[in-house]
Amino acid sequence: MNNYIKCKYKVNFSEEVLEKVDVEWEKLTYLCEPINKKHGDFLVRRNGELCHNIVEYKEVGPDEFGKPGVIWNGTTYARVTNRDWERVDFTGELEIKTQIIAPQTDADVKIKFKVENGYVISAEPNVLLIDNTARLKHNEQIKQIAIKRAIRVNSWHFKLFRKLVINPLINICIYLRYPLIFCQEGLIHIENKLKKII
């Protein structure tokens, strides 16, 4: 199970990182290990407070399955009755990580926090900048292939070819399938009888 964490705390990224990776850092969602054996969604507030999202559920009966607001909570169908952010009394190191796919430069981001009594006392970012030229070139090639295919499929001569050749061949395959299945069943039956004789 993945644990997700958002970071509103001010992390001092280098000027190079801020210049090359054009993202809204506060909106990023990171992955992290369970904290104090707690799972789910976490948050580091601007003041450094480490919080866990506590969600309370109320089990619902079968007549409410599929109704708006009714979800599967992992054990039963239920309705969310309360959500609250609660401080996690944690002391130690916490590493969070994410990957960023950006228009200019991709990045592999890790932030190591030192936490004391549920509050961040320091944050050390480690950002690996990744040249995305090859990825962008590959994406452009795929895009051009898709455009060419769409033009070809929507051309009048391909539509005519599909109508006069492809569709009739598909129908022939469908009509031949059933007699061949019947013949196969008969051959299997004959084969089994011959094996019994031996």
Secondary structure, DSSP 8 states (H G I E B T S, - for coil): --EEEEE-S-----HHHHHH--S-GGG-EEEE--BTTB-SEEEE-TT-BEEEEEEEEEE--GGGTTSTTEEE-SSSEEEEEEEEEEE----EEEEEEEEE--SSEEEEEEEEEEEETTEEEEEEEEEEEEE-HHHHHHHHHHHHHHHHHHHHHTSHHHHHHIIIIIHHHHHHHHHHHHHHHHHHHHHHHHHHHHHHH-
